[in-house]
Amino acid sequence: MTEKLMSKKKPFFPISKELNEYLSLYNRNLKIPIFYEDLKRFSGSVVVYNKNDKDTLWVRVFYSEHERADIDLSLKKVYNLLHSDGNESNIDFLNIDAIDYCTFGNSKPFRIKIRNKLNDNFTYFYVKKADASRVYGLELENLLSPYNLNFLINQDTLIEEHVAGIPGDEFYEEYLINCNNSEKSQIAKEFVKFNERCMIRLLGDMRSYNYVIIPTHDFDQVVYKIRAIDFDQQCFEGNLKVYRPQFFKENKQVMNLVKDKLDSKSVDQYKIEERSIIAKRILSSENRTKEILKCMMSDNISTKENVNILSKQVFSLTRDKNFNNVINMGEILRGSFNYVLKNYENHEMLGVN
């Protein structure tokens, strides 16, 4: 059961000096005109329902008339910082259509819907309370997943781009039934690779509503990819199963697909493929990977108990002595990356002090 896998609530961890310097070096740390706490001063709200009249756990918030104009202008400037160089020549063409607040989960984010008035194209971005775990998760996603991920941070506020796709739980409930056998096999393959990717980089809590499934039309077929959208549980929990999406009951439907559509040899093949791809990504961004690991190894983003439990479980799985005598989650993650590299054409391990 999911409740037994995870702690009741993960604490927030502040951004360390080392992590802040790293973010500044790579242009993630920029001055912004509005902060998370500013958006919490809303004067009213209404529940947001989906197309089936189901409560989405988001509320649409409203601000006093004298504050709304300043808030809208500041959010437009944030959007330009996130997606361009901060140039404000397009400000008059942008409109803040909605500001929603999530009442569910740890981060309690604000979701901003922004629209281009010239063509009605719109997108979203999020304003969240900055948390070191989430920032490490976002940066590792950008470095080691198949996808780039854009985010900014300033003081205690995190600005995060929207990841477009169909939430996993919604996909399994409404869309999976319309997939043909070939598409179901492809989804099963992608989940195996996604599962492996999460475990190697210690991204936890990938229940079906914490990732999206992205369909892309390619000639005469639809290609499906799986992408994480929640990074709150990066390197915190002590139970290794938390970092393996296969063990969450919310993923039972897709695990049934894996069992039905893939034999054990295929599963092993896809795991090896994913490890090789991750090894290549580590090597292609080796200096930056070393730097983020160095930040994590000097940081406190978990408890001693969780570190002790996880290191023992990973050692039992790998029999790699580098997981013994570790003192924090950064060292466990370094050991994970080195284990992948060691099994990829015998490359040298990451020498991070």
C-alpha positions as CSV (number, residue, x, y, z in Angstrom):
1,M,0.0,0.0,0.0
2,T,1.2,3.5,-0.8
3,E,0.6,4.7,2.8
4,K,3.2,2.3,4.1
5,L,5.8,3.2,1.5
6,M,6.1,6.9,2.4
7,S,6.4,9.2,5.3
8,K,3.3,11.2,6.1
9,K,4.9,14.5,5.2
10,K,8.3,15.6,3.9
11,P,9.7,18.7,5.5
12,F,10.8,21.7,3.5
13,F,14.6,22.0,3.2
14,P,16.1,25.5,2.6
15,I,18.3,26.4,-0.3
16,S,21.9,26.1,0.8
17,K,24.7,28.6,0.1
18,E,26.4,26.0,-2.2
19,L,23.2,25.3,-4.1
20,N,22.4,28.9,-4.5
21,E,25.9,29.6,-6.0
22,Y,25.4,26.7,-8.4
23,L,22.0,28.1,-9.5
24,S,23.5,31.5,-10.0
25,L,26.4,30.0,-12.1
26,Y,23.9,28.5,-14.5
27,N,21.5,31.4,-14.6
28,R,18.7,29.8,-12.6
29,N,18.9,32.4,-9.8
30,L,17.4,35.7,-11.2
31,K,15.7,38.7,-9.6
32,I,12.0,38.4,-9.9
33,P,9.3,41.1,-9.3
34,I,6.9,38.9,-7.3
35,F,7.2,36.2,-4.7
36,Y,5.2,33.2,-3.5
37,E,4.1,34.9,-0.3
38,D,2.7,37.8,-2.4
39,L,0.3,35.5,-4.2
40,K,-1.0,34.2,-0.9
41,R,-2.7,37.5,-0.2
42,F,-5.8,36.7,-2.2
43,S,-9.1,37.9,-1.0
44,G,-11.4,35.1,-2.2
45,S,-11.6,31.9,-4.2
46,V,-13.9,29.5,-6.0
47,V,-13.5,25.7,-6.6
48,V,-12.2,24.7,-10.0
49,Y,-14.0,21.7,-11.5
50,N,-13.0,19.5,-14.5
51,K,-15.1,18.7,-17.5
52,N,-16.8,15.9,-15.6
53,D,-17.7,18.3,-12.7
54,K,-15.2,16.7,-10.4
55,D,-13.3,18.8,-7.9
56,T,-9.7,19.3,-9.2
57,L,-8.4,20.3,-5.7
58,W,-7.5,23.6,-7.3
59,V,-9.2,26.9,-6.4
60,R,-9.3,30.0,-8.6
61,V,-8.2,33.0,-6.5
62,F,-9.1,36.6,-6.6
63,Y,-7.3,39.8,-5.4
64,S,-8.4,43.2,-4.4
65,E,-8.8,45.6,-7.3
66,H,-5.9,47.8,-6.3
67,E,-3.5,44.8,-6.2
68,R,-4.5,42.9,-9.2
69,A,-3.0,45.2,-11.8
70,D,0.5,45.1,-10.1
71,I,0.2,41.3,-9.7
72,D,-0.7,40.7,-13.3
73,L,2.2,42.9,-14.6
74,S,4.7,41.2,-12.3
75,L,3.6,37.7,-13.5
76,K,4.0,38.8,-17.1
77,K,7.5,39.9,-16.3
78,V,8.2,36.5,-14.6
79,Y,6.9,34.7,-17.7
80,N,9.3,36.7,-19.9
81,L,12.2,35.9,-17.6
82,L,11.3,32.2,-17.7
83,H,10.9,31.9,-21.4
84,S,13.1,34.6,-22.9
85,D,15.6,37.1,-21.9
86,G,13.2,39.2,-19.9
87,N,12.5,41.6,-22.8
88,E,9.2,43.4,-22.0
89,S,8.3,44.5,-25.5
90,N,5.4,41.9,-25.6
91,I,3.9,42.9,-22.2
92,D,0.9,44.6,-23.8
93,F,0.1,41.4,-25.8
94,L,0.0,39.2,-22.7
95,N,-2.9,38.6,-20.4
96,I,-3.2,36.7,-17.1
97,D,-6.3,34.7,-17.6
98,A,-6.4,32.9,-14.2
99,I,-4.4,32.3,-11.0
100,D,-5.2,29.0,-9.4
101,Y,-4.1,27.7,-6.0
102,C,-3.6,24.0,-5.2
103,T,-4.9,23.0,-1.7
104,F,-3.5,19.4,-2.1
105,G,0.1,18.2,-1.5
106,N,3.3,19.5,0.0
107,S,4.1,22.4,-2.3
108,K,0.7,24.2,-2.5
109,P,1.6,25.8,-5.8
110,F,0.0,28.7,-7.7
111,R,-0.7,27.9,-11.4
112,I,-0.7,30.9,-13.7
113,K,-2.5,30.8,-17.0
114,I,-1.1,33.3,-19.4
115,R,-2.4,34.0,-22.9
116,N,-1.1,35.8,-26.0
117,K,-4.0,38.2,-26.9
118,L,-2.9,38.4,-30.6
119,N,-3.5,34.7,-31.3
120,D,-5.1,33.3,-28.2
121,N,-2.3,30.8,-27.6
122,F,-1.9,30.1,-23.9
123,T,0.3,28.2,-21.5
124,Y,0.9,27.8,-17.8
125,F,3.7,28.3,-15.3
126,Y,3.9,27.7,-11.6
127,V,4.9,29.7,-8.6
128,K,6.0,27.6,-5.6
129,K,7.7,27.8,-2.3
130,A,11.4,27.0,-2.9
131,D,12.5,23.6,-1.5
132,A,16.0,22.1,-1.9
133,S,14.6,18.7,-2.7
134,R,12.5,20.0,-5.5
135,V,15.3,22.1,-6.9
136,Y,17.7,19.1,-7.0
137,G,14.9,17.1,-8.7
138,L,14.3,19.7,-11.4
139,E,18.0,20.1,-12.1
140,L,18.6,16.4,-12.4
141,E,15.5,16.1,-14.6
142,N,17.0,18.7,-16.9
143,L,20.4,17.0,-16.9
144,L,19.6,13.3,-17.1
145,S,16.1,12.8,-18.5
146,P,15.2,13.0,-22.2
147,Y,13.7,16.5,-21.6
148,N,14.9,20.0,-20.8
149,L,13.1,21.6,-18.0
150,N,13.1,25.4,-17.3
151,F,12.9,26.9,-13.9
152,L,14.0,29.9,-11.9
153,I,14.6,30.6,-8.2
154,N,15.0,33.7,-6.1
155,Q,15.1,33.7,-2.3
156,D,12.2,31.4,-1.2
157,T,10.3,31.4,-4.5
158,L,10.5,28.8,-7.3
159,I,9.2,29.5,-10.8
160,E,8.6,26.4,-12.8
161,E,7.5,25.8,-16.4
162,H,4.4,23.7,-17.2
163,V,4.9,20.2,-18.5
164,A,2.2,19.5,-21.1
165,G,0.7,16.0,-21.2
166,I,-2.2,13.9,-19.9
167,P,-1.9,13.0,-16.2
168,G,-1.2,9.3,-15.8
169,D,-4.3,8.6,-13.7
170,E,-6.6,10.4,-16.2
171,F,-4.9,8.6,-19.1
172,Y,-5.5,5.2,-17.6
173,E,-9.1,6.0,-16.7
174,E,-10.2,7.6,-20.0
175,Y,-7.7,7.0,-22.8
176,L,-6.0,3.6,-22.3
177,I,-9.1,1.7,-23.4
178,N,-8.9,3.2,-26.9
179,C,-5.2,2.2,-27.4
180,N,-4.5,-0.7,-29.7
181,N,-2.2,-3.6,-28.7
182,S,0.9,-2.0,-30.3
183,E,0.3,1.2,-28.4
184,K,-0.2,-0.6,-25.1
185,S,3.0,-2.5,-25.7
186,Q,4.8,0.8,-26.3
187,I,3.3,2.3,-23.1
188,A,4.5,-0.7,-21.2
189,K,8.0,-0.3,-22.6
190,E,8.1,3.4,-21.7
191,F,7.0,2.7,-18.2
192,V,9.8,0.2,-17.7
193,K,12.3,2.8,-18.8
194,F,10.6,5.5,-16.7
195,N,10.7,3.2,-13.7
196,E,14.4,2.5,-14.2
197,R,15.2,6.2,-14.7
198,C,13.4,7.2,-11.4
199,M,15.2,4.5,-9.4
200,I,18.7,5.4,-10.7
201,R,18.3,9.1,-9.9
202,L,16.3,8.6,-6.7
203,L,13.1,10.4,-7.8
204,G,10.3,9.2,-5.5
205,D,6.6,9.2,-5.3
206,M,5.8,8.7,-9.0
207,R,2.2,7.8,-8.5
208,S,0.1,8.1,-11.6
209,Y,-0.9,11.7,-10.9
210,N,2.7,12.8,-10.5
211,Y,3.7,12.1,-14.1
212,V,2.1,12.7,-17.5
213,I,1.8,10.6,-20.6
214,I,2.5,12.5,-23.8
215,P,1.1,11.2,-27.1
216,T,2.9,12.4,-30.3
217,H,1.7,11.6,-33.8
218,D,4.5,10.1,-36.0
219,F,3.5,9.1,-39.6
220,D,0.9,6.3,-39.1
221,Q,1.3,5.8,-35.4
222,V,1.1,7.6,-32.1
223,V,4.2,7.5,-29.9
224,Y,3.8,7.7,-26.2
225,K,6.3,9.1,-23.7
226,I,6.2,9.4,-19.9
227,R,7.5,12.4,-18.1
228,A,7.6,13.3,-14.4
229,I,5.9,16.5,-13.3
230,D,6.4,16.5,-9.5
231,F,9.9,16.6,-8.0
232,D,9.1,17.1,-4.3
233,Q,10.3,13.6,-3.4
234,Q,13.9,13.8,-4.7
235,C,16.3,11.9,-2.4
236,F,14.3,12.0,0.8
237,E,12.7,8.6,1.7
238,G,14.6,5.7,3.0
239,N,12.5,2.9,1.4
240,L,14.0,2.0,-2.1
241,K,10.5,1.1,-3.3
242,V,9.4,4.7,-3.1
243,Y,11.9,5.4,-6.0
244,R,10.4,2.5,-8.1
245,P,7.0,3.6,-9.5
246,Q,6.1,-0.1,-10.1
247,F,5.3,-0.5,-6.4
248,F,2.6,2.1,-6.1
249,K,-1.0,0.9,-6.3
250,E,-1.9,3.9,-8.5
251,N,0.3,2.3,-11.2
252,K,-1.4,-1.1,-11.1
253,Q,-3.0,-0.7,-14.5
254,V,0.2,0.1,-16.3
255,M,2.0,-2.7,-14.4
256,N,-0.7,-5.1,-15.7
257,L,0.3,-3.9,-19.2
258,V,3.9,-4.6,-18.5
259,K,3.0,-8.2,-17.4
260,D,0.7,-8.8,-20.3
261,K,2.7,-7.2,-23.1
262,L,6.4,-7.7,-22.2
263,D,8.4,-10.9,-21.4
264,S,11.2,-10.8,-18.9
265,K,13.9,-10.6,-21.6
266,S,12.3,-7.5,-23.1
267,V,12.0,-5.9,-19.7
268,D,15.7,-6.6,-19.0
269,Q,16.6,-5.2,-22.5
270,Y,14.7,-1.9,-21.9
271,K,16.3,-1.5,-18.4
272,I,19.8,-1.9,-20.0
273,E,18.9,0.6,-22.7
274,E,17.8,3.2,-20.1
275,R,20.9,2.7,-18.0
276,S,23.1,3.2,-21.1
277,I,21.2,6.4,-22.1
278,I,21.6,7.8,-18.5
279,A,25.3,6.9,-18.5
280,K,25.7,8.8,-21.8
281,R,23.9,11.8,-20.4
282,I,26.0,11.8,-17.2
283,L,29.2,11.8,-19.4
284,S,27.9,14.5,-21.7
285,S,27.3,16.8,-18.8
286,E,30.0,15.4,-16.5
287,N,31.2,18.7,-15.0
288,R,27.7,20.0,-14.2
289,T,26.7,16.6,-12.8
290,K,29.8,16.6,-10.5
291,E,28.9,20.1,-9.4
292,I,25.3,19.3,-8.5
293,L,26.4,16.2,-6.7
294,K,29.0,18.2,-4.7
295,C,26.1,20.5,-3.6
296,M,24.0,17.5,-2.5
297,M,26.9,15.9,-0.7
298,S,27.3,19.0,1.4
299,D,23.6,19.5,2.0
300,N,21.0,18.0,4.3
301,I,17.9,16.9,2.4
302,S,16.9,13.9,4.4
303,T,17.3,12.2,7.8
304,K,20.1,10.0,9.1
305,E,17.6,7.2,9.5
306,N,16.4,7.4,5.9
307,V,20.0,7.6,4.6
308,N,21.0,4.5,6.6
309,I,17.9,2.5,5.5
310,L,18.3,3.4,1.8
311,S,22.1,2.8,1.7
312,K,21.5,-0.7,3.1
313,Q,18.7,-1.5,0.6
314,V,20.7,-0.3,-2.4
315,F,23.7,-2.3,-1.3
316,S,21.5,-5.4,-1.0
317,L,20.4,-4.8,-4.6
318,T,23.7,-4.0,-6.1
319,R,26.3,-5.6,-3.8
320,D,28.4,-2.5,-4.5
321,K,30.6,-1.6,-1.5
322,N,30.4,2.1,-2.4
323,F,27.0,2.3,-0.8
324,N,28.5,1.3,2.6
325,N,29.4,4.0,5.1
326,V,27.7,6.9,3.2
327,I,26.5,9.8,5.3
328,N,24.0,11.6,3.1
329,M,21.7,11.3,0.1
330,G,24.2,13.0,-2.2
331,E,26.7,10.2,-1.6
332,I,24.1,7.6,-2.3
333,L,23.2,9.3,-5.6
334,R,26.9,9.6,-6.5
335,G,27.1,5.8,-5.8
336,S,24.1,5.2,-8.1
337,F,25.6,7.2,-11.0
338,N,29.0,5.5,-10.5
339,Y,27.3,2.1,-10.5
340,V,25.7,2.9,-13.9
341,L,28.9,4.2,-15.3
342,K,30.9,1.2,-14.1
343,N,28.6,-1.0,-16.0
344,Y,28.7,1.1,-19.2
345,E,31.9,0.2,-21.0
346,N,33.9,0.4,-17.8
347,H,34.0,4.2,-17.7
348,E,35.8,5.8,-14.7
349,M,33.7,6.8,-11.8
350,L,32.7,10.4,-11.0
351,G,35.5,11.8,-8.7
352,V,33.4,14.1,-6.5
353,N,35.0,15.1,-3.2
